Amino acid sequence: MKLLTPKKVAIFVPGYYGSTLIDRKSGRLIWGDAREIFIGRKSLALPIPGMKTPGALDLEPYQLIPDMKVFGGLLKEEAYDKTIALLKSIGTQEVFSVAWDWRREPHLGVLRIDQTVKEAREKYPDAEIILASHSFGSLISSYYLRYGTLSYQEAKEQKESWDGLKHFSHIILSACPFRGLMAMFRNMHYGIKFGLNHNMQTALAF
């Protein structure tokens, strides 16, 4: 008698910079467009009521950022293509990517993970779900595992419920900065330059 291999799907949560961002009004790709990143002039600054931030755009997450080739392939920036290929190679029916706006309140990313879990469960009700994440995506994933979608506004009263854990058969939290990142403070002070685009992530934007 041949044993049937249980169906598996994977959910992947990318880290900081890991989701593309598009202009909400025009639908134009801003973060994730190689030309814009390397020689453009757009900023990733958030529009915040009451604050005048030069170049701030109303952006929204779209999809997982792909590997990029620039100048005919002379310059290549790897993202998550190999990660997704690896998750597919272990026999998953499908890999669901969690596109989230990494500039905003992390709890919005937690809610997006929960939404993706529901989408996966609706499409594959009998499948095992593997959770894989990277860097900052591992931080919000670990929160989801411990507290589910409990609101951050109730932080003083919240207790570990492990509501998120029950959805997954296997969990991979890779490169998770549980102790924080000093690089964040450096970026707030100096900003980051992407190619020739010095506006993308200035200290003020960051």
N, C-alpha and C positions, 0 to 999 in steps of 0.2 A: 504494500500500500504506500503510495507516494504522499508524503506530507506536504500540505500546501503552505507556502511561505506567506506569512501575514502581510497584508498591504501596509506600506509605509508612505507617509508624506513628510516633507520637511518645511519648517518655517525658519527663514533667515532674517535676523535683525542686524542691519549694518550699523557701523559706528558713526562718529562725527564726520561730516562731509560725505557720508555714504549714500545719501538719497539725492537725486536730481531735484532742482527747484525750477519751477516755471512761473512766468508772470501770470498772475491770476486773470488779468484783463485780456491780454493778447494771446496767452497760451504759448508765448515764446520761451524757449529753453534758455535759462540764464546759467545756473550752476549745473554743469554737465556738458555744456557746449565748449568744445576745445578752443575754438576761435575766441569766444568771449573770455574764457579763463586766462588764456595766454596773451592776447593782444587787445582785449576789449577794455571798456571803461566803466562797466556796470559795477554796482556795489551789492553786497549781501546784507547790508544794514537793515534792521527791522524798522518799519514805521511805527513809532511809539507816540500815542497821543500826548501832546504837551511838550514834546521834545523835537527840536529841529535837527534832524540827522541828514546831512547832505547825501543825496542819491538814494535814499531809502525807497525800496520797491515792495509792493504787496505780492509776495511770492507764496507758492504752495508746493508741497512735495508731489512728485509724479511717479518715479520708479527708481529701482536700484541703479546706482551709477555704474556704467560699463567701463571696461578698459578703453583707453583712448590712444589713438595714433595721430600725431601731428606732423605737419610738413612732409607728407607722403610716407609716413612711417619712420622718419629719421628719429623722432622722439616719441617714446611710448610711456604711458603712465598706466600701471596695472591697478585694477580696482578689485572687483569680486568675481570676475569671470571664472577663475580657477576654483574658487570656493563653491560656486553654484554647480560647476561641472563635477566636483568631488561628491557633493551631496546627491547628485543624480546618479553617480556611478555606484552607489551603495544599494540601488534598487528601489529608490523612491518613485512613486507614481507622479509626483509633481513637487516642485519647490516653490513655496509662496514667499515672496519677498515683502518685508514690511517697510514701505516708504514712509518716512516720517520727517517732519521739519526739525532738524537737530539744533536750530537756532532758538527754538521756543521752549516753553515749559516742558520739561521731560515727561510729566504725567500725561501729556497729549500722546507721547510715544507709547506709553503703557496702554492707553486706551486703544491705540492702533494695533498693538499686539493682540489684544483681546478680540478686536474686530476680525483680525486675520484668522485667529483660532476658530471663530464661529464660521467663517467662510470655508475653511478647510474641513471642518466637521460636517457642514451641510453638504459639501461636494463628495466627501469620502467618510460617511458615517461610521464605517467599521475599520478604518485604517488607524494604525499607530502614528502618532505625531512626534517627530523629532524637532526639538528646538535647538537652533544653532545661532550664535550671535558673536559680534566682534566689538571690542573696545567699549566705547560709550554705550553701544547697543546692548552689551552684556550687563551694564549697570541697570538700565531700565528693565531688562529681562529679569534680572535677579529680584527687582522690586515686584514685578508681576508675579513671579513664582511665590514670593513670600506673602504678598498682600492682595493679590488679584487686582481689582480695579478700585480698591478703597481710595477715597478722595484724599489728596495730599492736604486738604483743608482740615482734615480730622487727624492730623499727624500726632497730636498729643495723646489722643485716645486710642489710636490704632494698635492692634496686637497682631502678631503673626498668625495668619490663618492658613497659609500655604494653599490658598484657593487656586492659584495659577499652576501649581505643581501637578495637580491631578490630571491635567490635559495631556501630559507628555510621557512618552515611554523612555526617551533618552534626551539628555540635555548637554550641550556644549557651550560653555561660557569662555570664549577665547580672548586673551589679552585684556582682561577686565581690570580697569584702574581702581581697584577697591580702596587704595590709599591716596587717590587723587593724582593730579598731574601738575607739576610745577610749570609745564609748558603753557598751560592756560594763562597763568599770571604773566608770563613773558609775552604771550600774544596780545594780552590786554594792554601791555605797555608799549610794544613795538609794532604790533600788527603783523600781517603776513603778506608777502608779495608772491603772487602767482604769475610767473613769466613777466610780461611787460604790463600786466594789469595791476596798478598800484592802488586802485580804488576798491577792489573786490573785498578785501578784508583788512581795512585800516584798523588802527588801534581803537578809534571811535566806533567803527562798525562792529568790531569784535566785542 
